[in-house]
Amino acid sequence: MKEHTWRSDAVISADGTRIAYRSTGSGPGLVIVPGNNRCAYHYDELARLLSKTHSVHTIDRRGRGESGPQGNDYTVELEADDVAAVLDATGSDSLFGHSYGGLIGLRLALRRELRRLALYEPGVSINGGFDLTWLPEFERLFHEGRRVAAMTLFLRRSKIVPIGNAPAFVFWLLAIGLLYGGKEAIETRALMPTSPKELAEIARLDSDGTQYAAVRSQSLLLAGTRTNPYLPRAVAELAAIIPNASYEILEGLNHNAPDLSAPKTVAARLEQFLS
């Protein structure tokens, strides 16, 4: 089988931060915005599938790969600036955002109309629905250098892994595996410092969601059934608020469907929407 071709490039964002991205395919431009603790290459299979009909550009968000750091004055709006710079540089007019990348996509869509806006389980809290009361404890554990304890808390309280209310030691074992269990564990540890600021932005932007009525892009909101129960509810609520939006709950999919467990299923649905 012929090896897939990737192109690497970078832009300078509004505040001077370098933002790297990787591209593949040809056709109408689509920018992929990764989620928390994820890099551009985690979406390679999704991008490869979509590259048959689109020029796909996956961003390495701040604090990842060859991109610059989050910075001391980090906000999600800076990341929206980053995405805007990549859209402009690549001539793209469509966006797919996953998890926290979905929140970035929504914030950008408040500023500019996109041809297509697709989001998978965006990290949006509506009326306190995304419980982040545990964030201060997470930040304390992280800053004390207790990575396993912090990751265990994140996995248990965010409820994004499909193991329900498993005993605490199950989350502890999973945290050890993610942080120390293989080649990707090195990167997971390196990405962990980006989490406190991103989670704090989700908490800061908690609202009744009505602000997103200003989004005019044709939008598709997706969620799976094997995830935090709040996330499917949130996409339904957002779809009722955003004027040109529809939503779908995909049976059997978990939070990491786009990047890990079901990129083929997600790509097929995105292909329909984008075309």
Secondary structure by P-SEA (a helix, b strand, c coil): cccbbbbbbccccccbbbbbbbbbbbcbbbbbbbccccccccaaaaaaaaccccbbbbbbcccccccccccccccaaaaaaaaaaaaaaacccbbbbccaaaaaaaaaaacccccbbbbccccccccccccccaaaaaaaaaaacaaaaaaaaaaaaccccccccccaaaaaaaaaaacccccaaaaaaaaccccaaaaaaaaaacccccccccccccbbbbbbccccaaaaaaaaaaaacccbbbbbbbccccccccccccaaaaaaaaaaaac
